[in-house]
Amino acid sequence: MPTISVIIPTLNEEKYVVKLLDNLVAQTAKPDEVVIADCNSEDKTIQFTESYKAKLPIKIAHSKHRSPGAARNAGAKVAKSEYLLFIDADMHIPKDSLNQIQKSLTKKPVDFLTPAYRSDGKSFVDSFNTWLINVWMVGNIKVFHQIFAIGGVMCVKKEQHEKVGGFNENMVVQDDINYAYKLRRVKASYTYLRSLRVIISSRRWVGYPTVVGLLLLIVQNSRIGRFFLTPIASKLGLQKKYGQYK
């Protein structure tokens, strides 16, 4: 079985990260290591994660620069496994997630793997947003035969991560989309593991009117959005900053 290092980028995630760590403790296939990649959290994120060291092989990595890309890169630098499994702190994963990923990579070794998503929220916006994410996945990966990903859960071969130079640390949003484009350019192989549905937090849409929330999702997942519309949204104060979620 391929070895897997789980990397969790954090910035003031004490309310969420322990739930994800509980998910990792419950896995039927244990991670080879769990790297908490922290951006100088000011709450009890590190204190809480260190309390799991008896249950999980935890390492702590630090990034002075506060961005998800910088955190992920810091975690990747200390990770020792063949594959890097980046999981956002507010995600929930089924107990057979690592087992499914390892079996898939054993059967079909690839450079990159992404699962399907579902929301923990019950509103129309939550359901529609995750449906749209999955449609985008299928459209890009199955129809257009090109890598596509969002940062919630991404598994990448460490060799390929280093080859593309990791994540763009200056991007506070869409660094995951940019990362997928970089992997496309080196023609990385990939798998869309549709049988695995991980749970994305509805907190990402809290505070947005319905229409704005839907439009921002579309903006963040398009070329024109990356280069034109998102900068406008940021100037108008419509784009949340890293660590702003509560």
C-alpha positions as CSV (number, residue, x, y, z in Angstrom):
1,M,0.0,0.0,0.0
2,P,1.3,3.5,-0.7
3,T,2.2,5.6,2.3
4,I,0.1,8.7,3.0
5,S,0.8,11.9,5.0
6,V,-2.3,13.8,6.0
7,I,-1.6,17.6,5.9
8,I,-4.1,19.9,7.7
9,P,-3.6,23.7,7.1
10,T,-4.8,25.6,10.2
11,L,-5.4,29.2,11.3
12,N,-7.5,29.5,14.4
13,E,-9.3,26.2,13.9
14,E,-9.9,25.0,17.4
15,K,-13.6,24.6,16.8
16,Y,-13.2,22.3,13.8
17,V,-9.8,20.6,13.7
18,V,-10.6,18.2,16.7
19,K,-13.6,16.8,14.8
20,L,-11.4,16.0,11.8
21,L,-8.8,14.5,14.1
22,D,-11.5,12.3,15.6
23,N,-12.3,11.2,12.0
24,L,-8.6,10.3,11.5
25,V,-8.5,8.3,14.7
26,A,-11.6,6.3,13.5
27,Q,-10.1,5.4,10.1
28,T,-10.0,1.7,9.2
29,A,-6.6,2.4,7.6
30,K,-4.4,4.7,9.7
31,P,-2.4,7.6,8.2
32,D,1.4,7.2,8.3
33,E,1.6,10.7,9.7
34,V,-0.6,13.7,10.4
35,V,1.0,17.1,9.8
36,I,-0.7,20.1,11.4
37,A,0.5,23.0,9.2
38,D,-0.3,26.1,11.3
39,C,-0.2,29.8,10.4
40,N,0.5,31.1,13.9
41,S,-2.9,30.4,15.3
42,E,-4.0,32.7,18.2
43,D,-6.5,30.2,19.7
44,K,-6.0,26.7,21.1
45,T,-5.5,24.9,17.8
46,I,-2.0,23.7,18.5
47,Q,-2.8,22.8,22.2
48,F,-5.8,20.7,21.1
49,T,-4.0,19.0,18.3
50,E,-1.0,18.1,20.5
51,S,-3.4,16.3,22.8
52,Y,-4.0,13.7,20.0
53,K,-0.3,12.7,19.9
54,A,-1.1,9.5,21.8
55,K,-3.7,8.5,19.2
56,L,-2.1,9.8,16.0
57,P,1.4,10.2,14.6
58,I,1.2,14.0,14.7
59,K,3.8,16.5,13.6
60,I,3.6,20.3,13.8
61,A,4.8,22.5,11.0
62,H,4.7,26.3,11.1
63,S,4.2,28.9,8.4
64,K,4.8,32.6,9.2
65,H,2.9,33.6,6.1
66,R,-0.9,33.4,6.6
67,S,-2.3,31.7,3.5
68,P,-3.6,28.2,2.9
69,G,-1.0,27.6,0.2
70,A,1.9,28.6,2.6
71,A,0.5,26.3,5.2
72,R,0.1,23.4,2.8
73,N,3.7,23.9,1.5
74,A,5.0,24.0,5.1
75,G,3.3,20.7,5.8
76,A,4.6,19.1,2.6
77,K,8.2,20.0,3.5
78,V,8.2,17.9,6.7
79,A,6.0,15.1,5.3
80,K,7.8,11.8,4.6
81,S,5.3,9.7,2.8
82,E,4.9,9.0,-0.9
83,Y,1.5,10.8,-1.1
84,L,0.4,14.0,0.5
85,L,-3.3,14.1,1.5
86,F,-4.3,17.7,2.0
87,I,-7.5,18.1,4.1
88,D,-9.0,21.4,5.2
89,A,-9.5,21.6,9.0
90,D,-13.3,21.9,8.6
91,M,-13.8,18.8,6.6
92,H,-15.3,15.5,7.7
93,I,-14.3,12.2,6.1
94,P,-15.9,8.8,6.3
95,K,-14.0,6.2,8.4
96,D,-13.0,4.2,5.3
97,S,-11.6,7.2,3.4
98,L,-7.9,6.4,3.7
99,N,-8.6,2.8,2.9
100,Q,-10.5,3.7,-0.3
101,I,-7.7,6.1,-1.3
102,Q,-5.0,3.5,-0.7
103,K,-6.9,0.8,-2.6
104,S,-7.5,3.1,-5.5
105,L,-3.8,4.2,-5.7
106,T,-2.7,0.6,-5.4
107,K,-5.0,-0.5,-8.2
108,K,-4.3,2.5,-10.4
109,P,-1.2,4.5,-9.3
110,V,-1.7,8.2,-10.3
111,D,-0.2,11.5,-9.4
112,F,-3.4,13.1,-8.2
113,L,-6.7,12.0,-6.6
114,T,-9.8,13.9,-5.6
115,P,-13.1,12.6,-4.1
116,A,-16.7,13.8,-4.5
117,Y,-18.3,16.2,-2.0
118,R,-21.4,16.6,0.0
119,S,-22.4,19.3,2.4
120,D,-23.1,19.1,6.2
121,G,-25.8,21.9,5.7
122,K,-29.4,21.3,4.9
123,S,-30.3,24.5,3.0
124,F,-30.8,24.9,-0.7
125,V,-27.6,26.9,-1.0
126,D,-25.5,24.2,0.7
127,S,-27.0,21.5,-1.5
128,F,-26.7,23.5,-4.7
129,N,-23.1,24.6,-4.0
130,T,-21.9,21.0,-3.4
131,W,-23.8,19.8,-6.4
132,L,-22.2,22.4,-8.6
133,I,-18.7,21.5,-7.3
134,N,-19.3,17.8,-8.2
135,V,-20.7,18.8,-11.7
136,W,-17.5,20.9,-12.2
137,M,-15.4,17.9,-11.2
138,V,-17.2,15.5,-13.6
139,G,-17.1,18.1,-16.4
140,N,-13.4,18.8,-16.1
141,I,-12.2,15.3,-15.2
142,K,-14.5,13.0,-17.0
143,V,-15.6,15.1,-20.0
144,F,-12.6,17.3,-20.7
145,H,-10.0,14.9,-19.3
146,Q,-8.2,17.5,-17.2
147,I,-7.4,17.8,-13.5
148,F,-9.7,19.9,-11.4
149,A,-9.8,20.3,-7.7
150,I,-10.9,22.3,-4.7
151,G,-8.8,22.5,-1.5
152,G,-11.1,20.5,0.8
153,V,-9.5,17.2,0.1
154,M,-6.7,16.6,-2.4
155,C,-4.2,13.7,-2.6
156,V,-1.1,14.2,-4.6
157,K,2.2,12.4,-5.1
158,K,4.9,14.3,-3.2
159,E,7.2,14.0,-6.2
160,Q,4.6,15.9,-8.4
161,H,4.0,18.4,-5.6
162,E,7.7,19.3,-5.6
163,K,7.8,19.2,-9.4
164,V,5.2,22.0,-9.8
165,G,6.7,24.1,-7.0
166,G,3.8,23.5,-4.5
167,F,1.0,26.0,-3.9
168,N,1.1,29.7,-4.7
169,E,1.6,31.2,-1.2
170,N,0.5,34.7,-2.2
171,M,-3.0,33.5,-3.1
172,V,-5.5,33.6,-0.2
173,V,-8.3,32.2,-2.4
174,Q,-8.1,29.9,-5.5
175,D,-4.7,28.6,-4.7
176,D,-6.2,25.1,-5.1
177,I,-7.6,26.0,-8.6
178,N,-4.2,27.4,-9.5
179,Y,-2.5,24.2,-8.2
180,A,-4.7,22.1,-10.4
181,Y,-3.7,24.2,-13.5
182,K,0.0,23.7,-12.6
183,L,-0.5,19.9,-12.4
184,R,-2.2,20.0,-15.8
185,R,0.8,21.7,-17.3
186,V,3.1,18.8,-16.3
187,K,0.4,16.3,-17.5
188,A,0.0,14.7,-14.1
189,S,-2.2,11.6,-14.1
190,Y,-5.3,11.6,-12.0
191,T,-8.3,9.8,-10.5
192,Y,-11.7,11.2,-9.6
193,L,-12.8,8.8,-6.8
194,R,-16.5,9.3,-7.1
195,S,-17.3,6.5,-4.7
196,L,-15.8,8.5,-1.8
197,R,-17.9,11.5,-0.7
198,V,-16.3,13.7,1.9
199,I,-18.2,16.3,3.8
200,I,-17.6,20.0,3.3
201,S,-18.6,22.6,5.9
202,S,-21.5,24.9,5.2
203,R,-19.7,27.6,7.2
204,R,-18.1,28.6,3.9
205,W,-21.4,30.1,2.8
206,V,-22.5,31.7,6.1
207,G,-23.0,35.4,5.8
208,Y,-23.6,35.4,2.1
209,P,-27.0,36.1,0.5
210,T,-28.1,33.1,-1.6
211,V,-27.4,34.7,-5.0
212,V,-24.0,36.1,-3.9
213,G,-23.0,32.7,-2.5
214,L,-23.8,30.9,-5.7
215,L,-22.1,33.6,-7.9
216,L,-18.9,33.5,-5.8
217,L,-18.7,29.7,-6.2
218,I,-19.0,30.1,-10.0
219,V,-16.5,32.9,-9.9
220,Q,-13.9,31.0,-7.9
221,N,-14.0,28.0,-10.3
222,S,-13.6,29.7,-13.7
223,R,-10.7,31.2,-15.6
224,I,-12.4,34.5,-16.0
225,G,-13.1,34.5,-12.3
226,R,-9.4,33.9,-11.3
227,F,-8.1,36.7,-13.4
228,F,-10.9,39.3,-13.5
229,L,-14.0,38.8,-11.3
230,T,-12.4,37.7,-8.1
231,P,-10.2,40.8,-7.7
232,I,-13.3,42.9,-8.1
233,A,-15.1,40.8,-5.5
234,S,-12.2,41.2,-3.1
235,K,-12.2,45.0,-3.6
236,L,-16.0,45.1,-2.9
237,G,-15.5,43.1,0.3
238,L,-17.4,40.1,-0.9
239,Q,-14.5,37.7,-0.6
240,K,-13.7,36.3,2.8
241,K,-10.1,36.2,4.0
242,Y,-8.1,33.2,5.1
243,G,-8.9,32.5,8.8
244,Q,-12.1,34.6,8.7
245,Y,-14.4,31.6,8.9
246,K,-15.9,31.0,12.3
